[in-house]
Amino acid sequence: MHPRATRVLTIDPANPDPARLRTAAAVLQSGGLVAFPTETVYGLGANALDASAVRSVFDAKGRPSHNPLIIHIANEAMLERVVVSWPATAKALADRFWPGPLTLVLPKGPDVPPEVTGGGATVAVRMPAHPVALGLIRETGLPLAAPSANRSSEVSPTRGEHVLAGLDGRIDLILDGGPTPNGIESTVLDLTSQPPTLLRPGPITRATLEGLTGPITYGERAPATGPLPSPGLTARHYAPRT
């Protein structure tokens, strides 16, 4: 991996500067890597439809290639580019909880490179609620593959300085919007199983979800090899620094 000159741009988390969003979007559009705040933790974003950019995410994090990434979207048009089906249950959940910390696992669309899904047939998708994250995705005009912005096996970052400490020289840009509001990774729900499977607990509880979906089962931790349906199933690292 070639060293990168990591820039840090501070940005207002409530009213992000459009010029700074444009700067970050240009990096992403050219295949670069940008860390940005979400309502959960800082994410490390790349163009989800660019296999080379996605591989750079894995290189920067030292992440196993079978461990998939969550795709972050800003609108329905982006959703249609990354999934092949959108069942009624998914729509009801999205209408209630998006933008927000809920990730849905669905059958992946043909435009999604296998690097994003670890070679699997499903893809994890969410729409973040943080103004910086949502504004950046809209400005970029592309779905972003974005795991937490830390080295693999390290705790998820909730501040820009955490990102810099772990990824300086490995990514292009950090949008530092201060501390993230929640500091807890998104809830992940697999809708390709019946009943749906809760793969990762998070801010939106099982009981809350069951109000819309009916009964939900808990997923088992997956083996260390082979495709996984979602991130967060191999190593326990979701204990963010605050």
Rosetta blueprint (number, residue, H / E / L):
1 M L
2 H L
3 P L
4 R L
5 A L
6 T L
7 R E
8 V E
9 L E
10 T E
11 I L
12 D L
13 P L
14 A L
15 N L
16 P L
17 D L
18 P H
19 A H
20 R H
21 L H
22 R H
23 T H
24 A H
25 A H
26 A H
27 V H
28 L H
29 Q H
30 S L
31 G L
32 G L
33 L L
34 V E
35 A E
36 F E
37 P E
38 T L
39 E L
40 T L
41 V L
42 Y E
43 G E
44 L E
45 G E
46 A E
47 N E
48 A L
49 L L
50 D L
51 A H
52 S H
53 A H
54 V H
55 R H
56 S H
57 V H
58 F H
59 D H
60 A H
61 K H
62 G L
63 R L
64 P L
65 S L
66 H L
67 N L
68 P L
69 L L
70 I E
71 I E
72 H E
73 I L
74 A L
75 N L
76 E H
77 A H
78 M H
79 L H
80 E H
81 R H
82 V H
83 V E
84 V L
85 S L
86 W L
87 P L
88 A H
89 T H
90 A H
91 K H
92 A H
93 L H
94 A H
95 D H
96 R H
97 F H
98 W L
99 P L
100 G L
101 P L
102 L E
103 T E
104 L E
105 V E
106 L E
107 P E
108 K E
109 G L
110 P L
111 D L
112 V L
113 P L
114 P H
115 E H
116 V H
117 T H
118 G L
119 G L
120 G L
121 A L
122 T E
123 V E
124 A E
125 V E
126 R E
127 M L
128 P L
129 A L
130 H L
131 P H
132 V H
133 A H
134 L H
135 G H
136 L H
137 I H
138 R H
139 E H
140 T H
141 G L
142 L L
143 P L
144 L E
145 A E
146 A L
147 P L
148 S E
149 A L
150 N L
151 R L
152 S L
153 S L
154 E L
155 V L
156 S L
157 P L
158 T L
159 R L
160 G H
161 E H
162 H H
163 V H
164 L H
165 A H
166 G H
167 L H
168 D L
169 G L
170 R L
171 I L
172 D L
173 L E
174 I E
175 L E
176 D E
177 G L
178 G L
179 P L
180 T L
181 P L
182 N L
183 G L
184 I L
185 E L
186 S L
187 T E
188 V E
189 L E
190 D E
191 L L
192 T L
193 S L
194 Q L
195 P L
196 P L
197 T E
198 L E
199 L E
200 R E
201 P L
202 G L
203 P L
204 I L
205 T L
206 R H
207 A H
208 T H
209 L H
210 E H
211 G H
212 L H
213 T H
214 G L
215 P L
216 I L
217 T E
218 Y E
219 G L
220 E L
221 R L
222 A L
223 P L
224 A L
225 T L
226 G L
227 P L
228 L L
229 P L
230 S L
231 P L
232 G L
233 L L
234 T L
235 A L
236 R L
237 H L
238 Y L
239 A L
240 P L
241 R L
242 T L
